[in-house]
């Protein structure tokens, strides 16, 4: 994520100090006759045997993980902290990477002083219904009902044969749930109704909806409508004809998370919005196609950015893909734009790729719920996501039916 750079404050005169005297008028200087100077012999610089003092190097800008994963520190390498300037709606960052928790590092928490009424965005929050219950026989992720904030492994998610089968099962269920959720998208339905239907399908299949209770998130799915970039909370707002909506589904089954999302069209959508959705899906497909053991992670971002640039769409930088498996969010950090992140893909590794493209500004604004991220200028945003497994033959998409 880009680091917000601030200019140093202008030096000001201290109180009580005297003003400098006004400069006296100077007479013009009479040029002196030119005299050639004797040329000094060149003396080569002497080499010091003392080791040079190491210079401090600023941490490079890093990124945030998308979905609620934005709230965890991914590694001991530099990550991005968010800092909000008082009175400013724009999300700003400071470069620091430390092994902490996902709550305050990887997610952009907005200042509560910045009231929603001051947010010049057409999308408005509705009423959020009470949290849904989960049957007692369902296996819960470790972060549910825990006083400790979710943490992540300090390394990638690499699986043995049993782990791969568990990932395939959770990924397949997540894909089936997402496909079902897409059939519900129509004008008049509320995102809260979509959440209830998705929740019921997940628990009916013996799984837990991963977002529910994660860092206090109140729902079982994320529904991001129109200018909402990600992490929209389902509420009482009905979908309207012409809307686009991203539905982000993650299920926890047999000890593994399967994470996927897609953007759906609601009713009669204009051509510009359709093109945005289409190109975002193409970005994901192209990024997946280059994955293989030993491939540099940063090639994903370059592939996505190159394709988005052809259509002059913005690529959101504040949220990134992440490792996923036994934990909701893990290494690697997967930027969706051109970057210099280090690291290579490994055999039997699982992670998400989830590009977010916009028609306008790529800067997010946080609502007062501390979850909903919308574009600064109200322009539309689309997102697609898959969980993939790196095999000897290339990428295997785990989250497809």
C-alpha positions in Angstrom: 0.0 0.0 0.0 1.3 3.4 -0.8 2.6 5.3 2.2 1.2 8.7 2.8 4.1 11.1 2.8 3.8 14.4 4.7 5.8 17.4 4.1 7.8 18.7 7.1 6.1 21.6 8.7 7.4 25.0 7.7 9.8 26.5 10.2 8.2 29.3 12.2 9.7 32.2 14.2 9.6 31.6 17.9 7.6 33.8 20.1 9.5 36.6 21.7 12.4 36.5 19.2 13.4 39.7 17.6 12.8 40.4 14.0 16.0 40.5 12.0 17.1 44.0 11.1 16.2 45.2 7.6 19.0 44.7 5.2 21.1 47.8 4.3 21.3 48.8 0.7 24.5 47.6 -0.9 26.5 49.5 -3.5 27.2 47.7 -6.7 30.5 45.8 -6.7 33.2 46.8 -9.1 34.5 43.8 -10.9 38.1 43.0 -10.3 40.5 42.1 -13.1 40.6 38.4 -13.6 43.8 36.6 -12.5 44.3 33.0 -13.4 44.6 30.7 -10.4 47.3 28.1 -10.1 45.9 24.6 -10.7 46.3 22.4 -7.6 47.6 18.9 -8.2 44.9 16.2 -8.1 45.1 14.0 -4.9 43.2 10.8 -5.0 40.8 10.2 -2.1 42.2 8.0 0.7 40.3 4.7 1.4 39.2 4.1 5.0 39.7 0.7 6.5 36.8 1.4 8.9 33.5 -0.2 7.9 31.0 2.5 6.8 28.1 3.3 9.2 25.0 1.6 7.9 22.4 4.0 6.7 18.7 3.6 7.8 16.5 2.6 4.8 12.8 3.5 4.8 10.5 0.5 4.7 8.9 0.1 1.3 5.1 0.6 1.0 3.2 -2.6 1.8 -0.4 -3.7 1.6 -3.4 -4.8 3.4 -5.1 -8.1 3.1 -8.6 -8.3 1.8 -11.3 -9.6 3.5 -11.3 -9.2 7.1 -7.9 -10.4 6.6 -7.1 -6.9 6.4 -7.0 -6.9 10.1 -4.0 -9.1 10.7 -0.3 -8.7 10.4 1.0 -11.3 8.0 4.6 -11.5 8.9 7.6 -10.1 10.6 8.5 -8.4 7.3 7.2 -4.8 6.9 3.4 -4.6 6.6 1.2 -1.6 6.4 -0.2 0.3 9.3 -3.1 2.6 8.8 -3.2 6.1 10.3 -6.0 8.5 9.8 -5.3 12.2 9.9 -7.7 14.1 12.2 -10.6 15.4 10.1 -9.6 13.5 7.0 -11.7 10.8 5.4 -8.9 9.4 3.3 -7.2 6.3 4.5 -3.5 6.9 5.0 -0.7 4.4 5.9 2.6 4.2 7.6 5.2 1.6 6.5 5.9 -0.8 9.3 5.9 -4.5 9.3 5.6 -6.3 12.6 4.1 -9.6 13.6 1.0 -8.5 15.4 -2.6 -9.2 14.8 -4.8 -8.7 11.7 -7.2 -6.4 13.4 -5.4 -3.1 13.4 -2.6 -3.8 10.9 -4.3 -5.3 7.9 -7.6 -3.5 8.0 -8.2 0.2 7.5 -10.0 1.4 10.6 -11.5 4.8 10.2 -11.7 7.5 12.8 -15.0 7.3 14.6 -15.0 11.1 14.7 -15.6 11.1 10.9 -19.4 10.7 11.0 -21.2 8.9 8.2 -23.3 12.0 7.5 -20.2 13.7 6.2 -19.5 11.0 3.7 -20.6 12.2 0.2 -21.4 8.7 -1.0 -24.8 7.7 -2.5 -24.7 4.3 -0.8 -26.1 4.5 2.8 -26.2 1.9 5.5 -29.4 0.2 6.5 -30.4 -1.6 9.7 -28.3 -4.6 10.7 -30.2 -7.5 12.2 -29.0 -9.5 15.2 -26.2 -12.1 14.7 -27.4 -15.5 13.6 -26.8 -18.6 15.6 -24.7 -21.7 14.7 -25.7 -25.3 15.8 -23.6 -26.7 18.6 -22.2 -29.6 16.5 -20.5 -27.2 14.0 -16.7 -27.0 14.4 -15.8 -23.4 15.3 -12.6 -21.6 14.1 -10.2 -20.8 17.0 -11.0 -17.0 16.9 -14.7 -17.5 17.7 -15.7 -16.8 21.3 -12.0 -16.0 22.0 -10.8 -12.9 23.8 -7.7 -13.0 21.8 -7.5 -11.3 18.4 -7.0 -13.6 15.5 -3.4 -14.2 14.6 -1.7 -15.8 11.6 1.1 -18.2 11.0 4.5 -16.6 10.3 4.8 -18.5 7.0 2.8 -19.9 4.0 0.1 -22.5 4.1 1.7 -25.7 2.7 -0.4 -28.8 2.8 0.1 -32.6 2.9 -2.2 -34.9 1.0 -4.8 -34.9 3.8 -4.7 -31.1 4.0 -5.1 -30.7 0.3 -8.2 -32.9 0.4 -9.6 -30.7 3.2 -8.9 -27.6 1.2 -10.6 -29.0 -1.8 -13.7 -29.8 0.2 -14.0 -26.4 1.8 -13.2 -24.7 -1.5 -15.9 -26.7 -3.3 -18.5 -25.9 -0.6 -17.6 -22.2 -0.8 -18.1 -22.2 -4.6 -21.5 -23.9 -4.3 -22.6 -21.4 -1.7 -21.4 -18.5 -3.8 -23.2 -19.9 -6.9 -26.4 -20.2 -4.8 -26.0 -16.6 -3.5 -25.8 -15.3 -7.0 -29.2 -16.8 -7.9 -30.7 -14.7 -5.1 -29.5 -11.4 -6.6 -32.6 -9.5 -8.0 -34.1 -6.0 -7.4 -36.0 -5.8 -4.1 -34.1 -8.4 -2.1 -32.1 -7.1 0.8 -28.5 -8.1 1.5 -29.7 -9.2 4.9 -31.9 -11.8 3.3 -29.0 -13.0 1.2 -26.9 -13.3 4.3 -29.6 -15.4 6.1 -29.9 -17.8 3.1 -26.1 -18.1 2.8 -25.8 -18.7 6.5 -28.4 -21.5 6.5 -26.8 -23.3 3.5 -23.4 -23.2 5.1 -24.5 -24.7 8.5 -26.7 -27.2 6.7 -23.5 -28.6 5.1 -21.8 -28.9 8.5 -19.5 -25.8 8.0 -19.1 -22.5 9.8 -19.3 -19.1 8.0 -15.8 -17.8 8.6 -16.6 -14.1 8.7 -19.1 -14.5 11.5 -17.5 -13.2 14.7 -14.1 -12.5 13.1 -12.8 -9.4 14.8 -16.4 -8.7 15.7 -17.8 -8.9 12.2 -21.6 -9.3 12.7 -22.6 -11.3 9.6 -21.9 -14.5 7.8 -21.0 -13.0 4.4 -19.8 -9.7 2.9 -22.1 -7.9 0.5 -20.5 -5.0 -1.3 -22.9 -3.0 -3.5 -21.9 -0.5 -6.2 -19.1 1.8 -4.8 -18.4 -0.5 -1.9 -14.9 -1.9 -2.5 -15.2 -4.7 0.1 -16.4 -5.8 3.5 -20.0 -4.5 3.2 -22.2 -5.6 6.0 -25.5 -7.1 5.0 -28.4 -4.9 6.1 -32.0 -3.9 5.3 -31.2 -2.0 2.1 -32.9 -3.6 -0.9 -31.0 -4.1 -4.1 -32.1 -1.8 -6.9 -32.3 -2.3 -10.7 -28.9 -1.5 -12.1 -26.9 -2.3 -9.0 -23.8 -4.5 -9.0 -23.0 -6.5 -5.9 -19.9 -8.5 -4.8 -20.7 -11.4 -2.5 -17.7 -12.7 -0.5 -18.1 -16.2 0.9 -15.7 -18.1 3.2 -16.5 -21.4 4.9 -14.7 -23.3 7.6 -15.0 -27.0 7.0 -12.9 -29.8 8.6 -10.4 -27.3 9.9 -9.8 -25.4 6.7 -11.1 -22.2 5.1 -12.3 -21.9 1.5 -12.5 -18.2 0.4 -14.1 -16.9 -2.8 -16.2 -14.0 -4.1 -17.8 -12.7 -7.3 -19.6 -9.6 -8.5 -23.1 -10.1 -9.8 -25.4 -7.9 -11.9 -28.8 -6.9 -10.5 -31.4 -6.3 -13.2 -30.6 -4.0 -16.1 -27.0 -2.8 -15.6 -25.4 -0.2 -17.8 -22.6 -1.1 -20.3 -19.9 0.7 -18.3 -20.6 -1.3 -15.2 -20.8 -4.5 -17.2 -17.4 -3.8 -18.7 -15.9 -3.2 -15.3 -17.2 -6.5 -14.0 -16.0 -8.3 -17.1 -12.5 -6.9 -17.0 -12.2 -7.6 -13.3 -13.0 -11.3 -13.9 -10.5 -11.3 -16.8 -7.8 -9.9 -14.5 -8.3 -12.7 -12.0 -8.3 -15.4 -14.7 -5.1 -14.0 -16.3 -3.4 -13.8 -12.9 -4.2 -17.4 -12.0 -2.9 -18.6 -15.4 0.7 -17.5 -14.7 0.8 -19.3 -11.3 3.2 -22.3 -10.9 5.9 -23.4 -8.4 8.8 -21.0 -8.3 6.9 -18.1 -10.0 7.5 -14.7 -8.3 4.4 -13.5 -6.3 4.8 -10.0 -7.8 4.0 -11.3 -11.3 0.4 -11.5 -10.2 0.1 -7.8 -9.6 1.9 -7.0 -12.8 -0.4 -9.2 -14.8 -3.5 -7.6 -13.2 -2.3 -4.1 -13.6 -1.3 -4.5 -17.2 -4.7 -5.8 -18.2 -6.6 -3.1 -16.1 -4.5 -0.3 -17.7 -5.7 -1.3 -21.1 -9.2 -0.2 -20.1 -8.1 2.7 -17.9 -9.6 1.1 -14.8 -8.1 1.7 -11.3 -6.6 -1.1 -9.3 -7.2 -0.8 -5.5 -4.0 -1.0 -3.6 -5.2 -1.0 0.0 -6.4 -4.6 0.0 -4.6 -7.6 -1.2 -4.8 -11.4 -1.4 -3.4 -13.7 1.3 -2.5 -17.2 2.2 -5.5 -19.2 3.4 -5.9 -22.7 4.8 -6.0 -23.8 8.5 -6.0 -20.1 9.3 -8.1 -17.4 7.7 -5.2 -15.2 6.7 -1.6 -16.1 6.3 1.4 -15.4 4.2 2.0 -14.5 1.4 0.8 -11.0 0.8 -0.5 -11.0 -2.7 -0.6 -7.4 -4.2 -2.9 -6.8 -7.2 -0.8 -4.0 -8.7 2.8 -3.6 -9.9 5.1 -4.1 -6.9 8.5 -5.3 -5.7 7.3 -7.8 -3.1 9.6 -10.7 -2.8 8.8 -14.3 -2.5 7.9 -17.2 -4.9 5.1 -19.6 -5.1 5.6 -23.0 -3.5 4.4 -26.5 -4.2 1.2 -27.4 -2.3 0.7 -23.8 -1.2 -2.7 -22.2 -1.0 -3.6 -18.5 -1.2 -6.2 -16.2 -2.6 -6.1 -13.8 -5.6 -8.8 -11.1 -5.3 -8.4 -8.0 -7.6 -10.6 -5.0 -7.0 -11.0 -2.6 -9.9 -12.8 0.8 -10.0 -14.1 3.2 -12.5 -12.6 6.1 -10.7 -10.7 6.7 -7.5 -8.8 3.8 -5.9 -8.8 5.4 -2.5 -11.1 3.9 0.1 -13.2 5.7 2.7 -14.2 3.8 5.8 -17.7 4.0 7.2 -18.2 4.4 10.9 -18.9 0.6 11.2 -15.1 0.2 10.7 -15.7 -2.4 8.0 -17.4 -1.0 4.9 -14.8 0.4 2.5 -16.2 2.6 -0.3 -14.5 4.5 -3.1 -13.6 8.1 -2.3 -15.5 9.5 -5.3 -18.5 7.2 -5.3 -17.3 5.4 -8.4 -18.3 1.7 -9.0 -16.0 -1.1 -7.8 -15.9 -4.8 -8.7 -14.1 -7.8 -7.3 -13.5 -11.5 -8.0 -11.7 -14.0 -5.9 -10.5 -17.6 -5.9 -8.5 -19.8 -3.6 -5.9 -21.6 -5.6 -3.5 -24.5 -4.9 -0.1 -24.6 -6.5 0.6 -28.0 -8.0 3.3 -29.5 -10.2 1.1 -28.9 -13.2 0.3 -25.3 -12.3 -2.6 -23.7 -10.5 -5.7 -25.6 -9.3 -8.7 -23.5 -8.6 -10.2 -24.9 -5.4 -13.2 -22.6 -5.3 -15.1 -23.6 -8.4 -18.0 -26.0 -8.8 
